[in-house]
Each structure stands twice: as C-alpha cells, then as structure tokens.
Amino acid sequence: MIADDQWQRPGWPEILIGLVAYPVLLVSFGLLMGLLPSSDPVLLGGVGSTAGGFVGVGAFAAAYSLRIRVLRSFGFRPVSPRWLLIATGVGTIGYGLNLIIQFTYQAWFGSNDP
C-alpha cells in the first residue's frame, strides 16, 4: 500500500478508465450477442441481463486494477456472515419472485416473452 494520502482514494484516472471500459465492454457483449439465435427472446434476455452484470463488474475491475488495489479505498467494508446470509436470502427470494412473475405471465397470456 502506498503511504501518500492522495493515492489512497480513487480519483479521475479510475473514474475515466471505468467510463471508458464500460462502453467498450458493452459494445463487445452486444456484438457477441449478435451471434446468438434471434428467434429465442428468452435466451437473448437472459444473456443480455447477465452481460449487463459482467459489464459493470468489468468496468469496476478495470478501475480497481489501475493503481489502487485496495477494495477498502473504493468503499468496500467487511460485513458479518449474518448480513451475507441475509443478502443471499433476499437475492434468492427476488429471483424466485421473478420466476413466479414470468410463469404467471406465460400462463395467462400464452407467451414466453414477458
């Protein structure tokens, strides 16, 4: 870790590399999605939403790897296992509700493209 205080916090270099990496990754995933069959909207939606997550994490990874490699400098803090368990439960419930909504829509309207 660098002792100089100005290097302890992310600054313009990290912001700029994140802002550049995001559209580059977004376009890359968009071009790769063009290789998928366009006749399956569910597959495209699933891959597209997953790609969106990878793009955000990838842009952060680019900013993180530039010069400050301490997650604490980016606002990450350790949490107790209890909060990790709560977050896992809430995420699982949210995903389950999403599936319920999709299957209900499909049952009522007969389409698999909500």
Summary of the structure (lengths in Angstrom):
residues: 114
radius of gyration: 19.3
end to end distance: 48.7
largest distance: 62.0
contacts: 245
relative contact order: 0.12
helix: 74%
strand: 0%
